[in-house]
């Protein structure tokens, strides 16, 4: 499903997007608040995409490349994962290359993803998880009307260290 905003085009991720997504996923600064360190290569990003193709095909995940034109290079990515039609809920995620930070692209893209989740998929609850200390993601989630619901202590291991994750939720 393609989605569009006044400035952005969201299209389903494909293996061929690995090179563009590597710009963000290969950047230590972008990935510092992610579960995994920066990808070492575009081939590693391609393997991540390939690893999710079954979830995407089943409808359990929807993952979009965010670009400024219909076939333009990725400036970021957004997703709905763990889509649960019975409980009408899903997790959201987003990641943007550094050159796209501070321009409102993430908020614009995620506003469209939320509208799609609520209106087209008839979901009633969305949630997000971000690493403690990720002020930018926290600000974006709060701007999207998500509310803090607590902290998962030591939820992930990154570089051999347990990290806390903050949980945010939004009910329709």
C-alpha positions, -999 to 999 in steps of 0.1 A, spaced: 0 0 0 15 33 -11 8 63 12 13 100 4 15 133 22 20 168 8 58 164 8 64 126 10 58 93 -7 57 61 14 61 29 -6 65 -7 5 102 -15 12 119 -38 -13 153 -55 -14 165 -28 -39 161 -1 -12 190 -15 9 216 9 -5 194 40 4 184 26 38 221 19 45 227 57 47 207 58 79 212 22 91 250 25 86 253 57 106 264 53 142 247 86 152 214 75 137 216 40 152 228 50 187 193 45 202 185 14 182 185 -23 193 213 -31 169 245 -12 160 250 5 127 249 -19 98 284 -27 83 271 -27 47 242 -24 23 242 -62 21 236 -64 58 206 -41 54 194 -63 25 196 -93 48 174 -74 73 148 -67 46 149 -103 34 144 -115 70 111 -96 72 97 -105 38 76 -133 52 61 -111 79 53 -84 52 37 -110 29 15 -123 57 3 -88 67 19 -90 102 42 -61 92 39 -32 69 72 -14 62 76 17 41 104 36 25 99 74 29 110 95 -1 104 130 -14 93 117 -48 75 85 -59 107 67 -70 132 89 -51 159 77 -27 149 68 9 152 96 34 137 73 61 115 44 69 83 38 89 66 6 99 37 -11 116 47 -44 131 31 -71 152 -2 -61 136 -29 -80 155 -63 -77 139 -80 -95 167 -69 -71 194 -68 -43 168 -33 -31 177 2 -28 163 37 -14 171 50 16 152 86 24 143 105 50 124 141 58 114 154 87 93 188 96 79 206 125 96 202 149 67 164 146 71 164 154 108 147 186 120 125 191 89 93 176 101 96 146 78 92 120 105 61 137 120 45 141 86 52 105 76 41 90 109 9 111 109 0 95 77 9 60 90 -13 66 120 -42 76 99 -38 45 77 -36 23 108 -67 37 124 -88 44 93 -78 17 68 -67 -12 91 -93 -3 118 -67 -6 146 -77 9 179 -43 9 197 -8 17 187 23 15 208 60 24 204 92 16 222 122 38 223 155 35 242 157 56 274 175 88 266 162 91 230 148 126 234 140 131 197 118 100 195 101 109 228 93 144 215 79 130 182 58 104 200 44 130 223 37 154 194 17 125 178 -3 123 211 13 91 224 15 89 261 42 74 283 31 41 298 62 30 316 97 17 314 109 -18 305 141 -21 327 170 -37 309 148 -47 280 175 -49 253 212 -57 252 232 -34 230 270 -35 228 270 -59 259 250 -34 280 214 -38 291 193 -8 281 160 4 294 132 11 269 103 35 273 68 24 262 44 49 246 8 41 237 -20 57 217 -56 46 218 -81 58 192 
